[in-house]
Amino acid sequence: MSDLGWVREMSDDSTATVELAQIDAVELAELCSFIEVWLTGADPAVAASLDRYVGAPGYSLFKLRNDLARWAELLMTRSPKP
């Protein structure tokens, strides 16, 4: 188990590449954005629930929102390989 409890750290650019159809990447990016925006106005109980789920300090609702926004941006801006 990691320092973040049951949640593993987000991957970086050194992980294996997975290819998605462009429409799937767009839908996944939209889903990430939707959840990130929803979490912006979430009740404090949501943050408390995340803390309990993670099981260790270090991964906050703020970090989750930032990760979702980053993934949405990456999915929308990376050009497909020819």
Biopython code that builds the backbone (N, CA, C, O; Angstrom):
import numpy as np
from Bio.PDB.StructureBuilder import StructureBuilder

atoms = [
    (1, "MET", "N", (0.847, -1.173, 0.000)),
    (1, "MET", "CA", (0.000, 0.000, 0.000)),
    (1, "MET", "C", (0.894, 1.238, 0.000)),
    (1, "MET", "O", (1.933, 1.249, 0.661)),
    (2, "SER", "N", (0.501, 2.284, -0.736)),
    (2, "SER", "CA", (1.303, 3.504, -0.852)),
    (2, "SER", "C", (1.102, 4.405, 0.349)),
    (2, "SER", "O", (0.308, 4.109, 1.243)),
    (3, "ASP", "N", (1.844, 5.527, 0.357)),
    (3, "ASP", "CA", (1.688, 6.519, 1.416)),
    (3, "ASP", "C", (0.315, 7.166, 1.376)),
    (3, "ASP", "O", (-0.090, 7.826, 2.333)),
    (4, "LEU", "N", (-0.392, 6.985, 0.295)),
    (4, "LEU", "CA", (-1.723, 7.570, 0.141)),
    (4, "LEU", "C", (-2.825, 6.576, 0.490)),
    (4, "LEU", "O", (-3.962, 6.737, 0.046)),
    (5, "GLY", "N", (-2.512, 5.572, 1.262)),
    (5, "GLY", "CA", (-3.523, 4.585, 1.615)),
    (5, "GLY", "C", (-3.796, 3.691, 0.422)),
    (5, "GLY", "O", (-2.867, 3.160, -0.187)),
    (6, "TRP", "N", (-5.057, 3.522, 0.086)),
    (6, "TRP", "CA", (-5.457, 2.634, -1.003)),
    (6, "TRP", "C", (-5.352, 3.292, -2.367)),
    (6, "TRP", "O", (-5.517, 2.622, -3.387)),
    (7, "VAL", "N", (-5.083, 4.584, -2.408)),
    (7, "VAL", "CA", (-5.025, 5.315, -3.679)),
    (7, "VAL", "C", (-3.581, 5.376, -4.145)),
    (7, "VAL", "O", (-2.702, 5.803, -3.396)),
    (8, "ARG", "N", (-3.331, 4.955, -5.375)),
    (8, "ARG", "CA", (-1.979, 5.035, -5.898)),
    (8, "ARG", "C", (-1.756, 6.421, -6.488)),
    (8, "ARG", "O", (-2.709, 7.116, -6.840)),
    (9, "GLU", "N", (-0.500, 6.813, -6.593)),
    (9, "GLU", "CA", (-0.175, 8.100, -7.186)),
    (9, "GLU", "C", (-0.520, 8.080, -8.667)),
    (9, "GLU", "O", (-0.477, 7.034, -9.315)),
    (10, "MET", "N", (-0.864, 9.260, -9.197)),
    (10, "MET", "CA", (-1.168, 9.364, -10.618)),
    (10, "MET", "C", (0.086, 9.040, -11.423)),
    (10, "MET", "O", (1.204, 9.287, -10.970)),
    (11, "SER", "N", (-0.103, 8.494, -12.602)),
    (11, "SER", "CA", (1.023, 8.124, -13.445)),
    (11, "SER", "C", (1.697, 9.363, -14.029)),
    (11, "SER", "O", (1.145, 10.462, -13.997)),
    (12, "ASP", "N", (2.878, 9.163, -14.552)),
    (12, "ASP", "CA", (3.599, 10.258, -15.193)),
    (12, "ASP", "C", (3.876, 9.877, -16.642)),
    (12, "ASP", "O", (3.370, 8.865, -17.127)),
    (13, "ASP", "N", (4.670, 10.675, -17.326)),
    (13, "ASP", "CA", (4.928, 10.446, -18.748)),
    (13, "ASP", "C", (5.772, 9.212, -19.030)),
    (13, "ASP", "O", (5.920, 8.832, -20.191)),
    (14, "SER", "N", (6.330, 8.576, -18.004)),
    (14, "SER", "CA", (7.178, 7.406, -18.231)),
    (14, "SER", "C", (6.374, 6.105, -18.296)),
    (14, "SER", "O", (6.950, 5.046, -18.548)),
    (15, "THR", "N", (5.069, 6.160, -18.076)),
    (15, "THR", "CA", (4.259, 4.945, -18.119)),
    (15, "THR", "C", (3.961, 4.558, -19.564)),
    (15, "THR", "O", (4.127, 5.362, -20.482)),
    (16, "ALA", "N", (3.530, 3.350, -19.746)),
    (16, "ALA", "CA", (3.232, 2.840, -21.085)),
    (16, "ALA", "C", (2.135, 3.676, -21.744)),
    (16, "ALA", "O", (1.254, 4.214, -21.073)),
    (17, "THR", "N", (2.208, 3.768, -23.049)),
    (17, "THR", "CA", (1.227, 4.522, -23.820)),
    (17, "THR", "C", (0.023, 3.651, -24.139)),
    (17, "THR", "O", (0.160, 2.494, -24.535)),
    (18, "VAL", "N", (-1.151, 4.224, -23.960)),
    (18, "VAL", "CA", (-2.394, 3.559, -24.327)),
    (18, "VAL", "C", (-3.086, 4.452, -25.335)),
    (18, "VAL", "O", (-3.250, 5.650, -25.105)),
    (19, "GLU", "N", (-3.488, 3.876, -26.441)),
    (19, "GLU", "CA", (-4.135, 4.672, -27.473)),
    (19, "GLU", "C", (-5.647, 4.586, -27.336)),
    (19, "GLU", "O", (-6.209, 3.519, -27.093)),
    (20, "LEU", "N", (-6.294, 5.744, -27.499)),
    (20, "LEU", "CA", (-7.747, 5.835, -27.472)),
    (20, "LEU", "C", (-8.219, 6.427, -28.789)),
    (20, "LEU", "O", (-7.529, 7.244, -29.398)),
    (21, "ALA", "N", (-9.377, 6.015, -29.214)),
    (21, "ALA", "CA", (-9.986, 6.686, -30.354)),
    (21, "ALA", "C", (-10.243, 8.132, -29.940)),
    (21, "ALA", "O", (-10.524, 8.407, -28.773)),
    (22, "GLN", "N", (-10.148, 9.044, -30.884)),
    (22, "GLN", "CA", (-10.295, 10.468, -30.556)),
    (22, "GLN", "C", (-11.620, 10.747, -29.856)),
    (22, "GLN", "O", (-11.645, 11.517, -28.895)),
    (23, "ILE", "N", (-12.707, 10.156, -30.299)),
    (23, "ILE", "CA", (-14.012, 10.399, -29.677)),
    (23, "ILE", "C", (-14.025, 9.901, -28.235)),
    (23, "ILE", "O", (-14.648, 10.523, -27.374)),
    (24, "ASP", "N", (-13.346, 8.789, -27.962)),
    (24, "ASP", "CA", (-13.268, 8.272, -26.598)),
    (24, "ASP", "C", (-12.450, 9.199, -25.705)),
    (24, "ASP", "O", (-12.798, 9.416, -24.544)),
    (25, "ALA", "N", (-11.364, 9.746, -26.248)),
    (25, "ALA", "CA", (-10.541, 10.686, -25.492)),
    (25, "ALA", "C", (-11.341, 11.946, -25.150)),
    (25, "ALA", "O", (-11.243, 12.471, -24.042)),
    (26, "VAL", "N", (-12.131, 12.421, -26.113)),
    (26, "VAL", "CA", (-12.963, 13.609, -25.876)),
    (26, "VAL", "C", (-13.999, 13.323, -24.796)),
    (26, "VAL", "O", (-14.200, 14.138, -23.896)),
    (27, "GLU", "N", (-14.650, 12.182, -24.880)),
    (27, "GLU", "CA", (-15.655, 11.838, -23.866)),
    (27, "GLU", "C", (-15.029, 11.683, -22.487)),
    (27, "GLU", "O", (-15.608, 12.126, -21.495)),
    (28, "LEU", "N", (-13.866, 11.067, -22.410)),
    (28, "LEU", "CA", (-13.178, 10.912, -21.134)),
    (28, "LEU", "C", (-12.763, 12.271, -20.574)),
    (28, "LEU", "O", (-12.882, 12.506, -19.371)),
    (29, "ALA", "N", (-12.278, 13.164, -21.435)),
    (29, "ALA", "CA", (-11.918, 14.513, -21.000)),
    (29, "ALA", "C", (-13.135, 15.266, -20.493)),
    (29, "ALA", "O", (-13.057, 15.963, -19.481)),
    (30, "GLU", "N", (-14.261, 15.132, -21.188)),
    (30, "GLU", "CA", (-15.486, 15.792, -20.748)),
    (30, "GLU", "C", (-15.952, 15.252, -19.398)),
    (30, "GLU", "O", (-16.433, 16.013, -18.558)),
    (31, "LEU", "N", (-15.814, 13.956, -19.190)),
    (31, "LEU", "CA", (-16.177, 13.364, -17.909)),
    (31, "LEU", "C", (-15.278, 13.883, -16.788)),
    (31, "LEU", "O", (-15.765, 14.222, -15.709)),
    (32, "CYS", "N", (-13.973, 13.947, -17.036)),
    (32, "CYS", "CA", (-13.041, 14.501, -16.043)),
    (32, "CYS", "C", (-13.414, 15.944, -15.705)),
    (32, "CYS", "O", (-13.434, 16.326, -14.535)),
    (33, "SER", "N", (-13.704, 16.731, -16.719)),
    (33, "SER", "CA", (-14.084, 18.134, -16.499)),
    (33, "SER", "C", (-15.388, 18.243, -15.729)),
    (33, "SER", "O", (-15.508, 19.071, -14.825)),
    (34, "PHE", "N", (-16.359, 17.421, -16.077)),
    (34, "PHE", "CA", (-17.648, 17.422, -15.397)),
    (34, "PHE", "C", (-17.482, 17.141, -13.902)),
    (34, "PHE", "O", (-18.031, 17.854, -13.062)),
    (35, "ILE", "N", (-16.722, 16.099, -13.583)),
    (35, "ILE", "CA", (-16.512, 15.742, -12.174)),
    (35, "ILE", "C", (-15.716, 16.821, -11.456)),
    (35, "ILE", "O", (-16.026, 17.151, -10.311)),
    (36, "GLU", "N", (-14.699, 17.378, -12.102)),
    (36, "GLU", "CA", (-13.884, 18.436, -11.491)),
    (36, "GLU", "C", (-14.740, 19.650, -11.149)),
    (36, "GLU", "O", (-14.613, 20.207, -10.059)),
    (37, "VAL", "N", (-15.604, 20.061, -12.062)),
    (37, "VAL", "CA", (-16.478, 21.212, -11.813)),
    (37, "VAL", "C", (-17.484, 20.884, -10.711)),
    (37, "VAL", "O", (-17.751, 21.717, -9.845)),
    (38, "TRP", "N", (-18.036, 19.684, -10.742)),
    (38, "TRP", "CA", (-18.991, 19.274, -9.708)),
    (38, "TRP", "C", (-18.337, 19.298, -8.327)),
    (38, "TRP", "O", (-18.946, 19.741, -7.354)),
    (39, "LEU", "N", (-17.104, 18.824, -8.249)),
    (39, "LEU", "CA", (-16.398, 18.792, -6.966)),
    (39, "LEU", "C", (-16.067, 20.188, -6.447)),
    (39, "LEU", "O", (-15.876, 20.370, -5.245)),
    (40, "THR", "N", (-15.995, 21.178, -7.345)),
    (40, "THR", "CA", (-15.697, 22.549, -6.931)),
    (40, "THR", "C", (-16.743, 23.059, -5.945)),
    (40, "THR", "O", (-16.406, 23.766, -4.995)),
    (41, "GLY", "N", (-17.996, 22.710, -6.161)),
    (41, "GLY", "CA", (-19.065, 23.161, -5.272)),
    (41, "GLY", "C", (-19.551, 22.088, -4.322)),
    (41, "GLY", "O", (-20.626, 22.214, -3.736)),
    (42, "ALA", "N", (-18.772, 21.039, -4.164)),
    (42, "ALA", "CA", (-19.206, 19.907, -3.334)),
    (42, "ALA", "C", (-19.271, 20.273, -1.859)),
    (42, "ALA", "O", (-18.501, 21.094, -1.360)),
    (43, "ASP", "N", (-20.191, 19.653, -1.201)),
    (43, "ASP", "CA", (-20.370, 19.799, 0.241)),
    (43, "ASP", "C", (-19.119, 19.302, 0.970)),
    (43, "ASP", "O", (-18.445, 18.396, 0.479)),
    (44, "PRO", "N", (-18.798, 19.877, 2.128)),
    (44, "PRO", "CA", (-17.636, 19.410, 2.895)),
    (44, "PRO", "C", (-17.673, 17.909, 3.215)),
    (44, "PRO", "O", (-16.632, 17.295, 3.448)),
    (45, "ALA", "N", (-18.852, 17.337, 3.225)),
    (45, "ALA", "CA", (-18.957, 15.900, 3.490)),
    (45, "ALA", "C", (-18.267, 15.083, 2.394)),
    (45, "ALA", "O", (-17.785, 13.980, 2.650)),
    (46, "VAL", "N", (-18.221, 15.623, 1.183)),
    (46, "VAL", "CA", (-17.546, 14.923, 0.089)),
    (46, "VAL", "C", (-16.043, 14.853, 0.365)),
    (46, "VAL", "O", (-15.423, 13.806, 0.179)),
    (47, "ALA", "N", (-15.464, 15.965, 0.808)),
    (47, "ALA", "CA", (-14.035, 15.975, 1.156)),
    (47, "ALA", "C", (-13.759, 15.005, 2.300)),
    (47, "ALA", "O", (-12.752, 14.297, 2.284)),
    (48, "ALA", "N", (-14.639, 14.968, 3.283)),
    (48, "ALA", "CA", (-14.464, 14.044, 4.409)),
    (48, "ALA", "C", (-14.552, 12.595, 3.934)),
    (48, "ALA", "O", (-13.805, 11.737, 4.404)),
    (49, "SER", "N", (-15.460, 12.328, 3.009)),
    (49, "SER", "CA", (-15.598, 10.977, 2.464)),
    (49, "SER", "C", (-14.336, 10.569, 1.707)),
    (49, "SER", "O", (-13.872, 9.436, 1.834)),
    (50, "LEU", "N", (-13.778, 11.497, 0.916)),
    (50, "LEU", "CA", (-12.534, 11.213, 0.201)),
    (50, "LEU", "C", (-11.406, 10.925, 1.185)),
    (50, "LEU", "O", (-10.640, 9.981, 0.989)),
    (51, "ASP", "N", (-11.298, 11.720, 2.232)),
    (51, "ASP", "CA", (-10.266, 11.493, 3.249)),
    (51, "ASP", "C", (-10.392, 10.097, 3.857)),
    (51, "ASP", "O", (-9.389, 9.413, 4.059)),
    (52, "ARG", "N", (-11.624, 9.677, 4.147)),
    (52, "ARG", "CA", (-11.827, 8.333, 4.717)),
    (52, "ARG", "C", (-11.454, 7.260, 3.697)),
    (52, "ARG", "O", (-10.847, 6.250, 4.052)),
    (53, "TYR", "N", (-11.813, 7.475, 2.437)),
    (53, "TYR", "CA", (-11.522, 6.491, 1.399)),
    (53, "TYR", "C", (-10.022, 6.341, 1.177)),
    (53, "TYR", "O", (-9.515, 5.224, 1.068)),
    (54, "VAL", "N", (-9.312, 7.467, 1.111)),
    (54, "VAL", "CA", (-7.866, 7.439, 0.893)),
    (54, "VAL", "C", (-7.180, 6.767, 2.075)),
    (54, "VAL", "O", (-6.256, 5.975, 1.891)),
    (55, "GLY", "N", (-7.622, 7.077, 3.269)),
    (55, "GLY", "CA", (-7.096, 6.412, 4.458)),
    (55, "GLY", "C", (-5.786, 6.953, 4.978)),
    (55, "GLY", "O", (-5.243, 6.424, 5.948)),
    (56, "ALA", "N", (-5.266, 7.997, 4.354)),
    (56, "ALA", "CA", (-4.016, 8.606, 4.808)),
    (56, "ALA", "C", (-4.009, 10.067, 4.357)),
    (56, "ALA", "O", (-4.596, 10.398, 3.327)),
    (57, "PRO", "N", (-3.357, 10.932, 5.113)),
    (57, "PRO", "CA", (-3.308, 12.338, 4.688)),
    (57, "PRO", "C", (-2.441, 12.490, 3.437)),
    (57, "PRO", "O", (-1.555, 11.674, 3.184)),
    (58, "GLY", "N", (-2.700, 13.522, 2.674)),
    (58, "GLY", "CA", (-1.842, 13.795, 1.533)),
    (58, "GLY", "C", (-2.549, 13.908, 0.199)),
    (58, "GLY", "O", (-1.992, 14.471, -0.743)),
    (59, "TYR", "N", (-3.759, 13.388, 0.092)),
    (59, "TYR", "CA", (-4.484, 13.505, -1.179)),
    (59, "TYR", "C", (-5.834, 14.135, -0.894)),
    (59, "TYR", "O", (-6.778, 13.461, -0.479)),
    (60, "SER", "N", (-5.911, 15.426, -1.122)),
    (60, "SER", "CA", (-7.106, 16.194, -0.780)),
    (60, "SER", "C", (-8.045, 16.329, -1.973)),
    (60, "SER", "O", (-7.706, 15.969, -3.100)),
    (61, "LEU", "N", (-9.217, 16.850, -1.697)),
    (61, "LEU", "CA", (-10.178, 17.133, -2.750)),
    (61, "LEU", "C", (-9.593, 18.135, -3.745)),
    (61, "LEU", "O", (-9.827, 18.027, -4.948)),
    (62, "PHE", "N", (-8.843, 19.094, -3.247)),
    (62, "PHE", "CA", (-8.187, 20.079, -4.103)),
    (62, "PHE", "C", (-7.231, 19.384, -5.078)),
    (62, "PHE", "O", (-7.215, 19.707, -6.265)),
    (63, "LYS", "N", (-6.434, 18.430, -4.579)),
    (63, "LYS", "CA", (-5.499, 17.696, -5.445)),
    (63, "LYS", "C", (-6.243, 16.838, -6.451)),
    (63, "LYS", "O", (-5.823, 16.733, -7.603)),
    (64, "LEU", "N", (-7.337, 16.225, -6.036)),
    (64, "LEU", "CA", (-8.133, 15.417, -6.948)),
    (64, "LEU", "C", (-8.690, 16.284, -8.077)),
    (64, "LEU", "O", (-8.634, 15.898, -9.244)),
    (65, "ARG", "N", (-9.220, 17.441, -7.733)),
    (65, "ARG", "CA", (-9.745, 18.358, -8.745)),
    (65, "ARG", "C", (-8.641, 18.783, -9.715)),
    (65, "ARG", "O", (-8.862, 18.832, -10.926)),
    (66, "ASN", "N", (-7.461, 19.088, -9.188)),
    (66, "ASN", "CA", (-6.340, 19.467, -10.058)),
    (66, "ASN", "C", (-5.929, 18.318, -10.981)),
    (66, "ASN", "O", (-5.634, 18.541, -12.155)),
    (67, "ASP", "N", (-5.908, 17.097, -10.456)),
    (67, "ASP", "CA", (-5.562, 15.936, -11.285)),
    (67, "ASP", "C", (-6.589, 15.727, -12.392)),
    (67, "ASP", "O", (-6.226, 15.451, -13.535)),
    (68, "LEU", "N", (-7.866, 15.858, -12.057)),
    (68, "LEU", "CA", (-8.911, 15.705, -13.067)),
    (68, "LEU", "C", (-8.790, 16.766, -14.154)),
    (68, "LEU", "O", (-8.938, 16.466, -15.339)),
    (69, "ALA", "N", (-8.520, 18.011, -13.752)),
    (69, "ALA", "CA", (-8.358, 19.094, -14.728)),
    (69, "ALA", "C", (-7.139, 18.847, -15.612)),
    (69, "ALA", "O", (-7.176, 19.104, -16.815)),
    (70, "ARG", "N", (-6.064, 18.351, -15.015)),
    (70, "ARG", "CA", (-4.846, 18.068, -15.775)),
    (70, "ARG", "C", (-5.094, 16.951, -16.791)),
    (70, "ARG", "O", (-4.673, 17.055, -17.943)),
    (71, "TRP", "N", (-5.767, 15.897, -16.373)),
    (71, "TRP", "CA", (-6.055, 14.792, -17.291)),
    (71, "TRP", "C", (-6.981, 15.237, -18.418)),
    (71, "TRP", "O", (-6.800, 14.835, -19.568)),
    (72, "ALA", "N", (-7.964, 16.060, -18.095)),
    (72, "ALA", "CA", (-8.856, 16.568, -19.143)),
    (72, "ALA", "C", (-8.062, 17.377, -20.165)),
    (72, "ALA", "O", (-8.261, 17.234, -21.372)),
    (73, "GLU", "N", (-7.166, 18.223, -19.675)),
    (73, "GLU", "CA", (-6.352, 19.031, -20.582)),
    (73, "GLU", "C", (-5.446, 18.154, -21.445)),
    (73, "GLU", "O", (-5.332, 18.368, -22.652)),
    (74, "LEU", "N", (-4.807, 17.171, -20.823)),
    (74, "LEU", "CA", (-3.931, 16.274, -21.592)),
    (74, "LEU", "C", (-4.713, 15.520, -22.666)),
    (74, "LEU", "O", (-4.240, 15.377, -23.794)),
    (75, "LEU", "N", (-5.892, 15.042, -22.323)),
    (75, "LEU", "CA", (-6.691, 14.294, -23.284)),
    (75, "LEU", "C", (-7.144, 15.164, -24.456)),
    (75, "LEU", "O", (-7.289, 14.676, -25.577)),
    (76, "MET", "N", (-7.364, 16.435, -24.196)),
    (76, "MET", "CA", (-7.876, 17.317, -25.243)),
    (76, "MET", "C", (-6.767, 17.958, -26.083)),
    (76, "MET", "O", (-7.021, 18.375, -27.212)),
    (77, "THR", "N", (-5.534, 18.043, -25.550)),
    (77, "THR", "CA", (-4.502, 18.780, -26.255)),
    (77, "THR", "C", (-3.440, 17.925, -26.923)),
    (77, "THR", "O", (-2.733, 18.400, -27.812)),
    (78, "ARG", "N", (-3.322, 16.703, -26.520)),
    (78, "ARG", "CA", (-2.314, 15.845, -27.167)),
    (78, "ARG", "C", (-2.794, 15.443, -28.539)),
    (78, "ARG", "O", (-3.891, 14.908, -28.698)),
    (79, "SER", "N", (-1.972, 15.704, -29.519)),
    (79, "SER", "CA", (-2.380, 15.361, -30.886)),
    (79, "SER", "C", (-2.171, 13.880, -31.127)),
    (79, "SER", "O", (-1.205, 13.290, -30.642)),
    (80, "PRO", "N", (-3.094, 13.276, -31.889)),
    (80, "PRO", "CA", (-2.952, 11.837, -32.162)),
    (80, "PRO", "C", (-1.721, 11.554, -33.009)),
    (80, "PRO", "O", (-1.299, 12.378, -33.820)),
    (81, "LYS", "N", (-1.157, 10.371, -32.803)),
    (81, "LYS", "CA", (-0.008, 9.963, -33.607)),
    (81, "LYS", "C", (-0.491, 9.572, -35.001)),
    (81, "LYS", "O", (-1.536, 8.938, -35.146)),
    (82, "PRO", "N", (0.276, 9.952, -36.030)),
    (82, "PRO", "CA", (-0.130, 9.625, -37.410)),
    (82, "PRO", "C", (-0.078, 8.147, -37.680)),
    (82, "PRO", "O", (-0.388, 7.711, -38.789)),
]
sb = StructureBuilder()
sb.init_structure("model")
sb.init_model(0)
sb.init_chain("A")
sb.init_seg("    ")
for serial, (resi, resn, name, xyz) in enumerate(atoms, 1):
    if name == "N":
        sb.init_residue(resn, " ", resi, " ")
    sb.init_atom(name, np.array(xyz, "f"), 0.0, 1.0, " ", f" {name:<3s}", serial, name[0])
structure = sb.get_structure()
